[in-house]
Amino acid sequence: MKKVLKNVSFVILLLKMCIIFGQEIDAQKRIVIDVGHGGKDTGAIGTNSIQERI
């Protein structure tokens, strides 16, 4: 029973930390444009011959 209570307490503490440190109220959103690939460089080919989207 003590082990279950200890685990529940840990989960509650973890959730509180996520809420407190998760996101600032006044956080500004930032948009980043990645030019990506083009021309001769069409991107990487991953596992199962899946190619990066252009």
mmCIF file as Biopython writes it, N, C-alpha, C and O atoms, coordinates in Angstrom:
data_model
#
loop_
_atom_site.group_PDB
_atom_site.id
_atom_site.type_symbol
_atom_site.label_atom_id
_atom_site.label_alt_id
_atom_site.label_comp_id
_atom_site.label_asym_id
_atom_site.label_entity_id
_atom_site.label_seq_id
_atom_site.pdbx_PDB_ins_code
_atom_site.Cartn_x
_atom_site.Cartn_y
_atom_site.Cartn_z
_atom_site.occupancy
_atom_site.B_iso_or_equiv
_atom_site.auth_seq_id
_atom_site.auth_asym_id
_atom_site.pdbx_PDB_model_num
ATOM 1   N N  . MET A ? 1  ? 0.816  -1.196 0.000   1.0 0.0 1  A 1 
ATOM 2   C CA . MET A ? 1  ? 0.000  0.000  0.000   1.0 0.0 1  A 1 
ATOM 3   C C  . MET A ? 1  ? 0.858  1.257  0.000   1.0 0.0 1  A 1 
ATOM 4   O O  . MET A ? 1  ? 0.520  2.232  -0.672  1.0 0.0 1  A 1 
ATOM 5   N N  . LYS A ? 2  ? 1.965  1.252  0.745   1.0 0.0 2  A 1 
ATOM 6   C CA . LYS A ? 2  ? 2.855  2.404  0.792   1.0 0.0 2  A 1 
ATOM 7   C C  . LYS A ? 2  ? 3.479  2.663  -0.574  1.0 0.0 2  A 1 
ATOM 8   O O  . LYS A ? 2  ? 3.666  3.814  -0.968  1.0 0.0 2  A 1 
ATOM 9   N N  . LYS A ? 3  ? 3.803  1.586  -1.297  1.0 0.0 3  A 1 
ATOM 10  C CA . LYS A ? 3  ? 4.422  1.733  -2.612  1.0 0.0 3  A 1 
ATOM 11  C C  . LYS A ? 3  ? 3.442  2.379  -3.593  1.0 0.0 3  A 1 
ATOM 12  O O  . LYS A ? 3  ? 3.832  3.227  -4.396  1.0 0.0 3  A 1 
ATOM 13  N N  . VAL A ? 4  ? 2.167  1.975  -3.527  1.0 0.0 4  A 1 
ATOM 14  C CA . VAL A ? 4  ? 1.146  2.563  -4.405  1.0 0.0 4  A 1 
ATOM 15  C C  . VAL A ? 4  ? 0.970  4.038  -4.071  1.0 0.0 4  A 1 
ATOM 16  O O  . VAL A ? 4  ? 0.898  4.872  -4.973  1.0 0.0 4  A 1 
ATOM 17  N N  . LEU A ? 5  ? 0.900  4.365  -2.793  1.0 0.0 5  A 1 
ATOM 18  C CA . LEU A ? 5  ? 0.749  5.750  -2.369  1.0 0.0 5  A 1 
ATOM 19  C C  . LEU A ? 5  ? 1.944  6.585  -2.806  1.0 0.0 5  A 1 
ATOM 20  O O  . LEU A ? 5  ? 1.780  7.731  -3.223  1.0 0.0 5  A 1 
ATOM 21  N N  . LYS A ? 6  ? 3.133  6.027  -2.714  1.0 0.0 6  A 1 
ATOM 22  C CA . LYS A ? 6  ? 4.348  6.715  -3.139  1.0 0.0 6  A 1 
ATOM 23  C C  . LYS A ? 6  ? 4.307  6.977  -4.643  1.0 0.0 6  A 1 
ATOM 24  O O  . LYS A ? 6  ? 4.678  8.065  -5.086  1.0 0.0 6  A 1 
ATOM 25  N N  . ASN A ? 7  ? 3.862  6.000  -5.435  1.0 0.0 7  A 1 
ATOM 26  C CA . ASN A ? 7  ? 3.774  6.168  -6.886  1.0 0.0 7  A 1 
ATOM 27  C C  . ASN A ? 7  ? 2.727  7.221  -7.256  1.0 0.0 7  A 1 
ATOM 28  O O  . ASN A ? 7  ? 2.957  8.036  -8.150  1.0 0.0 7  A 1 
ATOM 29  N N  . VAL A ? 8  ? 1.592  7.207  -6.582  1.0 0.0 8  A 1 
ATOM 30  C CA . VAL A ? 8  ? 0.543  8.189  -6.851  1.0 0.0 8  A 1 
ATOM 31  C C  . VAL A ? 8  ? 1.045  9.588  -6.493  1.0 0.0 8  A 1 
ATOM 32  O O  . VAL A ? 8  ? 0.804  10.536 -7.241  1.0 0.0 8  A 1 
ATOM 33  N N  . SER A ? 9  ? 1.722  9.728  -5.388  1.0 0.0 9  A 1 
ATOM 34  C CA . SER A ? 9  ? 2.272  11.022 -4.983  1.0 0.0 9  A 1 
ATOM 35  C C  . SER A ? 9  ? 3.275  11.527 -6.014  1.0 0.0 9  A 1 
ATOM 36  O O  . SER A ? 9  ? 3.305  12.716 -6.331  1.0 0.0 9  A 1 
ATOM 37  N N  . PHE A ? 10 ? 4.086  10.624 -6.529  1.0 0.0 10 A 1 
ATOM 38  C CA . PHE A ? 10 ? 5.072  11.011 -7.544  1.0 0.0 10 A 1 
ATOM 39  C C  . PHE A ? 10 ? 4.379  11.496 -8.814  1.0 0.0 10 A 1 
ATOM 40  O O  . PHE A ? 10 ? 4.800  12.496 -9.396  1.0 0.0 10 A 1 
ATOM 41  N N  . VAL A ? 11 ? 3.338  10.816 -9.248  1.0 0.0 11 A 1 
ATOM 42  C CA . VAL A ? 11 ? 2.610  11.210 -10.457 1.0 0.0 11 A 1 
ATOM 43  C C  . VAL A ? 11 ? 1.954  12.576 -10.267 1.0 0.0 11 A 1 
ATOM 44  O O  . VAL A ? 11 ? 1.985  13.407 -11.174 1.0 0.0 11 A 1 
ATOM 45  N N  . ILE A ? 12 ? 1.365  12.812 -9.102  1.0 0.0 12 A 1 
ATOM 46  C CA . ILE A ? 12 ? 0.738  14.106 -8.824  1.0 0.0 12 A 1 
ATOM 47  C C  . ILE A ? 12 ? 1.793  15.213 -8.844  1.0 0.0 12 A 1 
ATOM 48  O O  . ILE A ? 12 ? 1.557  16.280 -9.412  1.0 0.0 12 A 1 
ATOM 49  N N  . LEU A ? 13 ? 2.943  14.972 -8.237  1.0 0.0 13 A 1 
ATOM 50  C CA . LEU A ? 13 ? 4.026  15.950 -8.234  1.0 0.0 13 A 1 
ATOM 51  C C  . LEU A ? 13 ? 4.507  16.227 -9.660  1.0 0.0 13 A 1 
ATOM 52  O O  . LEU A ? 13 ? 4.765  17.377 -10.014 1.0 0.0 13 A 1 
ATOM 53  N N  . LEU A ? 14 ? 4.625  15.198 -10.461 1.0 0.0 14 A 1 
ATOM 54  C CA . LEU A ? 14 ? 5.062  15.346 -11.849 1.0 0.0 14 A 1 
ATOM 55  C C  . LEU A ? 14 ? 4.062  16.177 -12.645 1.0 0.0 14 A 1 
ATOM 56  O O  . LEU A ? 14 ? 4.460  17.042 -13.426 1.0 0.0 14 A 1 
ATOM 57  N N  . LEU A ? 15 ? 2.770  15.925 -12.456 1.0 0.0 15 A 1 
ATOM 58  C CA . LEU A ? 15 ? 1.742  16.698 -13.143 1.0 0.0 15 A 1 
ATOM 59  C C  . LEU A ? 15 ? 1.772  18.167 -12.732 1.0 0.0 15 A 1 
ATOM 60  O O  . LEU A ? 15 ? 1.605  19.052 -13.572 1.0 0.0 15 A 1 
ATOM 61  N N  . LYS A ? 16 ? 1.984  18.429 -11.446 1.0 0.0 16 A 1 
ATOM 62  C CA . LYS A ? 16 ? 2.069  19.806 -10.972 1.0 0.0 16 A 1 
ATOM 63  C C  . LYS A ? 16 ? 3.246  20.523 -11.615 1.0 0.0 16 A 1 
ATOM 64  O O  . LYS A ? 16 ? 3.131  21.686 -12.003 1.0 0.0 16 A 1 
ATOM 65  N N  . MET A ? 17 ? 4.371  19.839 -11.729 1.0 0.0 17 A 1 
ATOM 66  C CA . MET A ? 17 ? 5.550  20.437 -12.342 1.0 0.0 17 A 1 
ATOM 67  C C  . MET A ? 17 ? 5.299  20.734 -13.812 1.0 0.0 17 A 1 
ATOM 68  O O  . MET A ? 17 ? 5.750  21.760 -14.321 1.0 0.0 17 A 1 
ATOM 69  N N  . CYS A ? 18 ? 4.588  19.856 -14.496 1.0 0.0 18 A 1 
ATOM 70  C CA . CYS A ? 18 ? 4.274  20.078 -15.909 1.0 0.0 18 A 1 
ATOM 71  C C  . CYS A ? 18 ? 3.392  21.311 -16.072 1.0 0.0 18 A 1 
ATOM 72  O O  . CYS A ? 18 ? 3.570  22.086 -17.012 1.0 0.0 18 A 1 
ATOM 73  N N  . ILE A ? 19 ? 2.456  21.490 -15.172 1.0 0.0 19 A 1 
ATOM 74  C CA . ILE A ? 19 ? 1.569  22.645 -15.248 1.0 0.0 19 A 1 
ATOM 75  C C  . ILE A ? 19 ? 2.335  23.932 -14.932 1.0 0.0 19 A 1 
ATOM 76  O O  . ILE A ? 19 ? 2.162  24.944 -15.612 1.0 0.0 19 A 1 
ATOM 77  N N  . ILE A ? 20 ? 3.172  23.891 -13.911 1.0 0.0 20 A 1 
ATOM 78  C CA . ILE A ? 20 ? 3.894  25.084 -13.485 1.0 0.0 20 A 1 
ATOM 79  C C  . ILE A ? 20 ? 4.946  25.497 -14.514 1.0 0.0 20 A 1 
ATOM 80  O O  . ILE A ? 20 ? 5.043  26.677 -14.854 1.0 0.0 20 A 1 
ATOM 81  N N  . PHE A ? 21 ? 5.730  24.547 -15.013 1.0 0.0 21 A 1 
ATOM 82  C CA . PHE A ? 21 ? 6.836  24.865 -15.906 1.0 0.0 21 A 1 
ATOM 83  C C  . PHE A ? 21 ? 6.513  24.623 -17.380 1.0 0.0 21 A 1 
ATOM 84  O O  . PHE A ? 21 ? 7.371  24.815 -18.241 1.0 0.0 21 A 1 
ATOM 85  N N  . GLY A ? 22 ? 5.294  24.207 -17.670 1.0 0.0 22 A 1 
ATOM 86  C CA . GLY A ? 22 ? 4.940  23.824 -19.030 1.0 0.0 22 A 1 
ATOM 87  C C  . GLY A ? 22 ? 4.974  24.944 -20.040 1.0 0.0 22 A 1 
ATOM 88  O O  . GLY A ? 22 ? 5.678  24.839 -21.045 1.0 0.0 22 A 1 
ATOM 89  N N  . GLN A ? 23 ? 4.241  26.009 -19.809 1.0 0.0 23 A 1 
ATOM 90  C CA . GLN A ? 23 ? 4.171  27.082 -20.786 1.0 0.0 23 A 1 
ATOM 91  C C  . GLN A ? 23 ? 3.927  28.391 -20.065 1.0 0.0 23 A 1 
ATOM 92  O O  . GLN A ? 23 ? 3.107  28.486 -19.152 1.0 0.0 23 A 1 
ATOM 93  N N  . GLU A ? 24 ? 4.657  29.383 -20.501 1.0 0.0 24 A 1 
ATOM 94  C CA . GLU A ? 24 ? 4.481  30.699 -19.915 1.0 0.0 24 A 1 
ATOM 95  C C  . GLU A ? 24 ? 3.178  31.304 -20.409 1.0 0.0 24 A 1 
ATOM 96  O O  . GLU A ? 24 ? 2.752  31.052 -21.536 1.0 0.0 24 A 1 
ATOM 97  N N  . ILE A ? 25 ? 2.555  32.098 -19.566 1.0 0.0 25 A 1 
ATOM 98  C CA . ILE A ? 25 ? 1.291  32.724 -19.931 1.0 0.0 25 A 1 
ATOM 99  C C  . ILE A ? 25 ? 1.512  33.752 -21.044 1.0 0.0 25 A 1 
ATOM 100 O O  . ILE A ? 25 ? 0.709  33.840 -21.973 1.0 0.0 25 A 1 
ATOM 101 N N  . ASP A ? 26 ? 2.579  34.518 -20.957 1.0 0.0 26 A 1 
ATOM 102 C CA . ASP A ? 26 ? 2.849  35.585 -21.917 1.0 0.0 26 A 1 
ATOM 103 C C  . ASP A ? 26 ? 3.784  35.133 -23.046 1.0 0.0 26 A 1 
ATOM 104 O O  . ASP A ? 26 ? 4.428  35.962 -23.689 1.0 0.0 26 A 1 
ATOM 105 N N  . ALA A ? 27 ? 3.855  33.847 -23.279 1.0 0.0 27 A 1 
ATOM 106 C CA . ALA A ? 27 ? 4.770  33.338 -24.306 1.0 0.0 27 A 1 
ATOM 107 C C  . ALA A ? 27 ? 4.320  33.794 -25.689 1.0 0.0 27 A 1 
ATOM 108 O O  . ALA A ? 27 ? 3.135  33.742 -26.021 1.0 0.0 27 A 1 
ATOM 109 N N  . GLN A ? 28 ? 5.271  34.236 -26.478 1.0 0.0 28 A 1 
ATOM 110 C CA . GLN A ? 28 ? 4.977  34.646 -27.848 1.0 0.0 28 A 1 
ATOM 111 C C  . GLN A ? 28 ? 5.195  33.469 -28.776 1.0 0.0 28 A 1 
ATOM 112 O O  . GLN A ? 28 ? 6.108  32.669 -28.568 1.0 0.0 28 A 1 
ATOM 113 N N  . LYS A ? 29 ? 4.362  33.357 -29.798 1.0 0.0 29 A 1 
ATOM 114 C CA . LYS A ? 29 ? 4.523  32.297 -30.774 1.0 0.0 29 A 1 
ATOM 115 C C  . LYS A ? 29 ? 5.498  32.774 -31.840 1.0 0.0 29 A 1 
ATOM 116 O O  . LYS A ? 29 ? 5.503  33.945 -32.222 1.0 0.0 29 A 1 
ATOM 117 N N  . ARG A ? 30 ? 6.317  31.852 -32.308 1.0 0.0 30 A 1 
ATOM 118 C CA . ARG A ? 30 ? 7.323  32.197 -33.283 1.0 0.0 30 A 1 
ATOM 119 C C  . ARG A ? 30 ? 7.173  31.280 -34.496 1.0 0.0 30 A 1 
ATOM 120 O O  . ARG A ? 30 ? 7.116  30.059 -34.352 1.0 0.0 30 A 1 
ATOM 121 N N  . ILE A ? 31 ? 7.111  31.858 -35.662 1.0 0.0 31 A 1 
ATOM 122 C CA . ILE A ? 31 ? 7.015  31.080 -36.888 1.0 0.0 31 A 1 
ATOM 123 C C  . ILE A ? 31 ? 8.393  31.044 -37.530 1.0 0.0 31 A 1 
ATOM 124 O O  . ILE A ? 31 ? 9.029  32.078 -37.730 1.0 0.0 31 A 1 
ATOM 125 N N  . VAL A ? 32 ? 8.844  29.831 -37.850 1.0 0.0 32 A 1 
ATOM 126 C CA . VAL A ? 32 ? 10.152 29.651 -38.476 1.0 0.0 32 A 1 
ATOM 127 C C  . VAL A ? 32 ? 9.939  29.043 -39.847 1.0 0.0 32 A 1 
ATOM 128 O O  . VAL A ? 32 ? 9.249  28.032 -39.984 1.0 0.0 32 A 1 
ATOM 129 N N  . ILE A ? 33 ? 10.528 29.655 -40.862 1.0 0.0 33 A 1 
ATOM 130 C CA . ILE A ? 33 ? 10.411 29.148 -42.227 1.0 0.0 33 A 1 
ATOM 131 C C  . ILE A ? 33 ? 11.703 28.432 -42.585 1.0 0.0 33 A 1 
ATOM 132 O O  . ILE A ? 33 ? 12.786 29.015 -42.550 1.0 0.0 33 A 1 
ATOM 133 N N  . ASP A ? 34 ? 11.570 27.177 -42.926 1.0 0.0 34 A 1 
ATOM 134 C CA . ASP A ? 34 ? 12.714 26.365 -43.333 1.0 0.0 34 A 1 
ATOM 135 C C  . ASP A ? 34 ? 12.654 26.231 -44.851 1.0 0.0 34 A 1 
ATOM 136 O O  . ASP A ? 34 ? 11.684 25.708 -45.400 1.0 0.0 34 A 1 
ATOM 137 N N  . VAL A ? 35 ? 13.694 26.706 -45.516 1.0 0.0 35 A 1 
ATOM 138 C CA . VAL A ? 35 ? 13.662 26.713 -46.982 1.0 0.0 35 A 1 
ATOM 139 C C  . VAL A ? 35 ? 13.646 25.307 -47.572 1.0 0.0 35 A 1 
ATOM 140 O O  . VAL A ? 35 ? 13.203 25.119 -48.705 1.0 0.0 35 A 1 
ATOM 141 N N  . GLY A ? 36 ? 14.111 24.341 -46.837 1.0 0.0 36 A 1 
ATOM 142 C CA . GLY A ? 36 ? 14.023 22.945 -47.280 1.0 0.0 36 A 1 
ATOM 143 C C  . GLY A ? 36 ? 14.915 22.625 -48.454 1.0 0.0 36 A 1 
ATOM 144 O O  . GLY A ? 36 ? 16.016 23.161 -48.583 1.0 0.0 36 A 1 
ATOM 145 N N  . HIS A ? 37 ? 14.428 21.745 -49.308 1.0 0.0 37 A 1 
ATOM 146 C CA . HIS A ? 37 ? 15.199 21.262 -50.441 1.0 0.0 37 A 1 
ATOM 147 C C  . HIS A ? 37 ? 14.569 21.719 -51.739 1.0 0.0 37 A 1 
ATOM 148 O O  . HIS A ? 37 ? 13.397 22.095 -51.781 1.0 0.0 37 A 1 
ATOM 149 N N  . GLY A ? 38 ? 15.340 21.684 -52.770 1.0 0.0 38 A 1 
ATOM 150 C CA . GLY A ? 38 ? 14.823 22.049 -54.085 1.0 0.0 38 A 1 
ATOM 151 C C  . GLY A ? 38 ? 15.898 21.816 -55.132 1.0 0.0 38 A 1 
ATOM 152 O O  . GLY A ? 38 ? 17.056 21.562 -54.803 1.0 0.0 38 A 1 
ATOM 153 N N  . GLY A ? 39 ? 15.517 21.902 -56.354 1.0 0.0 39 A 1 
ATOM 154 C CA . GLY A ? 39 ? 16.476 21.706 -57.428 1.0 0.0 39 A 1 
ATOM 155 C C  . GLY A ? 39 ? 16.990 20.282 -57.458 1.0 0.0 39 A 1 
ATOM 156 O O  . GLY A ? 39 ? 16.208 19.331 -57.450 1.0 0.0 39 A 1 
ATOM 157 N N  . LYS A ? 40 ? 18.304 20.135 -57.492 1.0 0.0 40 A 1 
ATOM 158 C CA . LYS A ? 40 ? 18.910 18.798 -57.561 1.0 0.0 40 A 1 
ATOM 159 C C  . LYS A ? 40 ? 18.809 18.052 -56.229 1.0 0.0 40 A 1 
ATOM 160 O O  . LYS A ? 40 ? 18.778 16.822 -56.204 1.0 0.0 40 A 1 
ATOM 161 N N  . ASP A ? 41 ? 18.759 18.803 -55.118 1.0 0.0 41 A 1 
ATOM 162 C CA . ASP A ? 41 ? 18.679 18.184 -53.787 1.0 0.0 41 A 1 
ATOM 163 C C  . ASP A ? 41 ? 17.205 18.014 -53.419 1.0 0.0 41 A 1 
ATOM 164 O O  . ASP A ? 41 ? 16.558 18.966 -52.983 1.0 0.0 41 A 1 
ATOM 165 N N  . THR A ? 42 ? 16.682 16.816 -53.592 1.0 0.0 42 A 1 
ATOM 166 C CA . THR A ? 42 ? 15.269 16.576 -53.314 1.0 0.0 42 A 1 
ATOM 167 C C  . THR A ? 42 ? 15.014 16.080 -51.900 1.0 0.0 42 A 1 
ATOM 168 O O  . THR A ? 42 ? 13.867 15.803 -51.550 1.0 0.0 42 A 1 
ATOM 169 N N  . GLY A ? 43 ? 16.039 15.962 -51.086 1.0 0.0 43 A 1 
ATOM 170 C CA . GLY A ? 43 ? 15.854 15.528 -49.711 1.0 0.0 43 A 1 
ATOM 171 C C  . GLY A ? 43 ? 16.396 14.136 -49.468 1.0 0.0 43 A 1 
ATOM 172 O O  . GLY A ? 43 ? 16.822 13.445 -50.393 1.0 0.0 43 A 1 
ATOM 173 N N  . ALA A ? 44 ? 16.372 13.740 -48.219 1.0 0.0 44 A 1 
ATOM 174 C CA . ALA A ? 44 ? 16.928 12.449 -47.817 1.0 0.0 44 A 1 
ATOM 175 C C  . ALA A ? 44 ? 15.943 11.322 -48.092 1.0 0.0 44 A 1 
ATOM 176 O O  . ALA A ? 44 ? 14.731 11.531 -48.145 1.0 0.0 44 A 1 
ATOM 177 N N  . ILE A ? 45 ? 16.488 10.130 -48.264 1.0 0.0 45 A 1 
ATOM 178 C CA . ILE A ? 45 ? 15.678 8.930  -48.401 1.0 0.0 45 A 1 
ATOM 179 C C  . ILE A ? 45 ? 15.876 8.118  -47.128 1.0 0.0 45 A 1 
ATOM 180 O O  . ILE A ? 45 ? 16.990 7.705  -46.807 1.0 0.0 45 A 1 
ATOM 181 N N  . GLY A ? 46 ? 14.783 7.895  -46.410 1.0 0.0 46 A 1 
ATOM 182 C CA . GLY A ? 46 ? 14.847 7.215  -45.122 1.0 0.0 46 A 1 
ATOM 183 C C  . GLY A ? 46 ? 14.631 5.717  -45.247 1.0 0.0 46 A 1 
ATOM 184 O O  . GLY A ? 46 ? 14.792 5.127  -46.315 1.0 0.0 46 A 1 
ATOM 185 N N  . THR A ? 47 ? 14.264 5.127  -44.130 1.0 0.0 47 A 1 
ATOM 186 C CA . THR A ? 47 ? 14.012 3.692  -44.099 1.0 0.0 47 A 1 
ATOM 187 C C  . THR A ? 47 ? 12.824 3.343  -44.979 1.0 0.0 47 A 1 
ATOM 188 O O  . THR A ? 47 ? 11.922 4.162  -45.159 1.0 0.0 47 A 1 
ATOM 189 N N  . ASN A ? 48 ? 12.816 2.160  -45.516 1.0 0.0 48 A 1 
ATOM 190 C CA . ASN A ? 48 ? 11.761 1.682  -46.403 1.0 0.0 48 A 1 
ATOM 191 C C  . ASN A ? 48 ? 11.599 2.563  -47.651 1.0 0.0 48 A 1 
ATOM 192 O O  . ASN A ? 48 ? 10.508 2.657  -48.213 1.0 0.0 48 A 1 
ATOM 193 N N  . SER A ? 49 ? 12.684 3.199  -48.073 1.0 0.0 49 A 1 
ATOM 194 C CA . SER A ? 49 ? 12.711 4.050  -49.277 1.0 0.0 49 A 1 
ATOM 195 C C  . SER A ? 49 ? 11.706 5.201  -49.220 1.0 0.0 49 A 1 
ATOM 196 O O  . SER A ? 49 ? 11.190 5.621  -50.256 1.0 0.0 49 A 1 
ATOM 197 N N  . ILE A ? 50 ? 11.424 5.713  -48.022 1.0 0.0 50 A 1 
ATOM 198 C CA . ILE A ? 50 ? 10.526 6.856  -47.856 1.0 0.0 50 A 1 
ATOM 199 C C  . ILE A ? 50 ? 11.347 8.115  -48.048 1.0 0.0 50 A 1 
ATOM 200 O O  . ILE A ? 50 ? 12.369 8.308  -47.390 1.0 0.0 50 A 1 
ATOM 201 N N  . GLN A ? 51 ? 10.890 8.986  -48.966 1.0 0.0 51 A 1 
ATOM 202 C CA . GLN A ? 51 ? 11.624 10.205 -49.270 1.0 0.0 51 A 1 
ATOM 203 C C  . GLN A ? 51 ? 11.020 11.377 -48.527 1.0 0.0 51 A 1 
ATOM 204 O O  . GLN A ? 51 ? 9.809  11.432 -48.312 1.0 0.0 51 A 1 
ATOM 205 N N  . GLU A ? 52 ? 11.884 12.329 -48.128 1.0 0.0 52 A 1 
ATOM 206 C CA . GLU A ? 52 ? 11.420 13.539 -47.486 1.0 0.0 52 A 1 
ATOM 207 C C  . GLU A ? 52 ? 10.468 14.281 -48.401 1.0 0.0 52 A 1 
ATOM 208 O O  . GLU A ? 52 ? 10.637 14.291 -49.621 1.0 0.0 52 A 1 
ATOM 209 N N  . ARG A ? 53 ? 9.469  14.900 -47.802 1.0 0.0 53 A 1 
ATOM 210 C CA . ARG A ? 53 ? 8.542  15.698 -48.605 1.0 0.0 53 A 1 
ATOM 211 C C  . ARG A ? 53 ? 9.198  17.009 -48.961 1.0 0.0 53 A 1 
ATOM 212 O O  . ARG A ? 53 ? 9.988  17.557 -48.192 1.0 0.0 53 A 1 
ATOM 213 N N  . ILE A ? 54 ? 8.873  17.493 -50.102 1.0 0.0 54 A 1 
ATOM 214 C CA . ILE A ? 54 ? 9.458  18.745 -50.577 1.0 0.0 54 A 1 
ATOM 215 C C  . ILE A ? 54 ? 8.561  19.893 -50.161 1.0 0.0 54 A 1 
ATOM 216 O O  . ILE A ? 54 ? 8.860  21.050 -50.457 1.0 0.0 54 A 1 
#
